[in-house]
Every structure is written in structure tokens, then in C-alpha cells.
Amino acid sequence: MIIGIHHAAISTPDLERLKDFYCDLFGLEEVLRFGWDQGDELCDRIVGLEGSAAKFVYLRGGNAHLELFEYTHPTPKPRDPQWRINDHGYTHVCFEVTDIHAEFGRLTAAGMRFQNDAPIDAMGMLHVAYGYDPDGNVVELIQFPEQDVKGESASLTSTPLHIQANLRSRRV
């Protein structure tokens, strides 16, 4: 029985830089740090690589975890600099916020780069902004303006009914 999503993972060339980004700017907390050297057969079997070596940190934010890896062997390939959000594979990590304009301003002032000059109001259903972490991974901010979640994430209480109705009416 599947009970939910536990974590997502990102491979990075600079573990400390990316950890600091998510901890300092998004309030995630480090809960585990681990690594292995080449020759660890168990880790090789788990990750499906031969002669792997890596270190990682596990971060927690609310009900979800983010795992950051820095592999030293085999030598990682950099992501294609022409990668676009619609290319195949995992596309982004999303953080639900209560005041998207305040968070957008705070993160912009801290040096985070966004796709637009301000959050986008999606017909009153939600407010959204796509930005980038230091490795170029897409980070989404989302706010459900009319959602009274009483301290819970909208992802835990399901998509608000007015959004579901608006989405159904917009299907092509």
C-alpha cells in the first residue's frame, strides 16, 4: 500500500551551497548527513552504479523531505544548459506559501532569479512564481488565495474545490 510521497532528490556539484540555499531561504532543516566511498557494494546496488561515491544531506520541510546528493564517482555529467521545463524528467520542486508577494520579494533580495518580475495571478485560482536554485533547478512558489487551510498545506487537504471546478471548465 502506498501511503504518500516521502522525498524528492537533487544531484548537485556543490552540496553545501545547495543545502544552504534550501535551509537559509526556504527554512528546511538538515536531519541527516551521510556518504560512502568507492567500494561500498550495498550503496552501489541501491543506486545502480558501479564504484559509486557520494555524500548527501537529507532536509525536512513540513510534511516532505528533500535529499541532496553530491556524487564524486562516477564523474557526473552536467545537465544540458539548454534544458527547459517541458523536457522529460523531474521538472521542479514546489513550496506552498501564505504570502507569495512577500516571499517573492524576500527571495529576490537574497539573489534568487525568477522567470517573471512578479508572481502571476492565475485567474484568482492561485498565485504562482517559477524561479531557480543555484544549480538551475526550477523552484515554484504557490499560494491558494481563497484557501483556508487552517495551518495545513493545500496538498494535504486536496486541491480547493473552486480550483477543481475552474480547471474542469477550461479543459480543451
C-alpha positions in Angstrom: 0.0 0.0 0.0 1.4 3.4 -1.0 0.9 5.9 1.8 2.3 9.1 0.1 5.4 10.7 -1.3 8.3 10.8 1.1 11.0 12.8 -0.6 12.5 14.1 -3.9 16.2 14.2 -4.6 18.5 16.5 -6.5 22.1 15.8 -7.6 24.4 18.8 -7.3 28.0 19.7 -8.0 28.1 21.7 -4.7 26.3 20.1 -1.8 26.9 22.8 0.8 25.9 25.6 -1.5 22.6 23.9 -2.4 21.9 22.9 1.3 22.5 26.4 2.4 20.1 27.7 -0.3 17.2 25.5 0.8 17.9 25.8 4.6 18.6 29.5 4.6 15.9 30.7 2.1 13.2 28.1 2.5 13.5 27.1 6.1 14.3 23.5 5.6 16.3 21.8 8.3 19.0 19.2 7.9 18.0 16.0 9.5 20.6 13.5 8.2 24.1 13.6 6.6 25.7 10.5 5.1 28.1 9.4 2.5 30.0 6.5 1.1 33.3 5.8 -0.5 34.0 3.7 -3.6 33.8 0.0 -3.0 30.6 0.1 -0.9 28.7 -2.7 -2.6 25.5 -2.1 -0.8 25.3 1.6 -1.9 26.3 0.6 -5.4 23.4 -1.9 -5.5 20.9 0.7 -4.1 21.8 3.5 -6.6 22.5 1.1 -9.5 26.0 2.4 -10.2 29.4 0.7 -10.1 32.2 2.1 -8.0 30.0 5.0 -6.8 31.0 7.5 -4.1 28.8 10.3 -2.8 27.8 12.4 0.1 24.3 13.6 0.8 22.1 15.6 3.2 18.5 15.0 4.0 16.4 18.1 4.6 12.9 18.3 6.1 10.3 20.9 5.5 6.9 20.3 7.0 5.5 17.1 5.7 8.1 16.5 3.0 11.9 15.8 2.6 14.4 16.9 0.0 17.5 14.8 -0.5 20.6 16.5 -2.0 23.4 14.3 -3.4 26.9 15.2 -4.5 28.5 12.3 -6.4 32.2 12.2 -6.8 32.3 8.9 -8.7 31.4 8.0 -11.4 32.0 11.5 -12.7 28.6 13.1 -13.1 27.5 14.7 -16.3 26.3 18.3 -16.1 22.8 19.0 -17.1 22.3 20.3 -20.6 22.3 24.1 -20.2 19.5 24.3 -22.8 17.2 22.2 -20.6 13.7 23.5 -20.5 10.9 23.0 -18.0 9.0 20.9 -20.6 11.9 18.5 -21.2 11.4 15.0 -19.9 12.2 14.1 -16.3 11.5 15.8 -12.9 10.8 19.4 -13.6 10.5 21.3 -10.3 10.0 21.4 -6.6 7.1 23.5 -5.3 6.8 25.3 -2.0 3.3 26.4 -0.8 3.4 29.9 0.8 0.9 32.1 2.6 2.1 35.4 1.1 3.7 34.9 -2.3 4.5 38.6 -2.9 6.4 38.8 0.4 8.3 35.6 -0.3 9.0 36.6 -3.9 10.5 39.9 -2.6 12.5 38.2 0.1 13.9 35.6 -2.2 14.6 38.1 -5.0 16.5 40.3 -2.5 18.5 37.3 -1.4 19.6 36.8 -5.1 17.2 34.2 -6.3 16.4 34.6 -10.0 12.8 34.2 -11.2 11.2 33.8 -14.7 8.9 36.9 -14.2 9.1 40.2 -12.5 6.3 39.3 -10.1 4.1 36.3 -9.1 1.4 35.5 -11.7 -2.3 35.6 -10.7 -3.8 32.6 -12.4 -7.4 33.9 -12.7 -7.8 34.1 -9.0 -7.4 30.4 -8.6 -3.8 30.6 -7.4 -0.7 32.8 -7.5 2.4 31.2 -8.8 6.1 32.1 -9.5 8.8 29.9 -11.0 12.4 30.6 -10.0 15.8 28.9 -10.0 18.1 27.4 -7.3 21.8 27.9 -7.6 22.1 24.8 -9.9 19.4 26.0 -12.3 16.7 23.6 -10.9 13.2 25.1 -11.1 11.7 26.1 -7.7 8.0 27.0 -7.7 6.2 29.2 -5.2 2.4 28.7 -5.0 -0.3 30.4 -3.0 -4.0 29.5 -3.0 -5.6 32.9 -2.2 -9.0 31.7 -1.2 -8.0 28.5 0.6 -8.5 28.5 4.3 -6.2 25.6 5.2 -6.1 26.2 8.9 -2.3 25.7 9.0 -2.3 22.7 6.7 -0.8 22.6 3.2 -3.4 22.6 0.4 -1.6 19.4 -0.8 -2.8 17.7 2.4 -6.3 19.0 2.2 -6.6 18.4 -1.6 -7.0 21.0 -4.3 -9.6 23.6 -3.4 -13.0 22.9 -4.9 -13.2 26.2 -6.7 -9.9 25.5 -8.5 -11.1 22.0 -9.5 -14.3 23.5 -11.0 -12.3 26.2 -12.8 -9.9 23.6 -14.2 -12.7 21.3 -15.4 -14.4 24.2 -17.2 -11.1 25.1 -19.0 -10.3 21.6 -20.4 -9.8 21.5 -24.1 
